[in-house]
Amino acid sequence: MTTAARLLRESDAPLSTVAARVGYTSEFAFASAFKRCYGTAPGKYRHGE
């Protein structure tokens, strides 16, 4: 998940691309796992909210 966090911070790749690059076939599953790990949605994390 640290790779996903780095990709979200350092790139403007769509969430589906980030999810695929870290091994998720479902954007929804990735977003759920990311929120469990970081306490915020990937989009909010990307925008610093």
C-alpha positions in Angstrom: 0.0 0.0 0.0 3.0 2.3 0.4 3.6 2.1 -3.3 0.0 3.1 -4.0 0.3 6.1 -1.6 3.5 7.1 -3.5 1.8 6.8 -6.9 -1.2 8.8 -5.7 1.1 11.6 -4.4 3.6 11.7 -7.3 1.5 11.0 -10.4 -1.8 12.1 -11.9 -2.6 8.5 -13.1 -6.2 7.6 -12.7 -7.2 5.6 -9.7 -7.9 2.5 -11.8 -4.3 2.6 -13.1 -2.9 3.0 -9.6 -5.0 0.1 -8.4 -3.8 -2.1 -11.3 -0.2 -1.3 -10.7 -0.4 -2.5 -7.1 -2.2 -5.7 -8.0 -5.9 -4.9 -7.7 -8.3 -5.8 -10.5 -11.1 -3.8 -8.9 -10.9 -0.1 -8.3 -13.6 -0.5 -5.5 -11.6 -3.2 -3.7 -8.4 -1.0 -3.9 -10.2 2.0 -2.6 -11.7 0.0 0.3 -8.3 -1.5 1.2 -6.6 1.9 0.9 -9.1 3.5 3.2 -8.7 0.7 5.8 -4.9 1.3 5.7 -4.8 5.1 5.6 -8.1 6.1 7.1 -9.1 8.2 4.0 -10.2 7.6 0.5 -7.5 7.5 -2.2 -8.8 10.6 -4.0 -8.8 12.6 -0.7 -5.3 11.4 0.1 -4.1 12.5 -3.3 -5.5 16.0 -2.8 -4.2 16.3 0.8 -7.6 16.3 2.4 
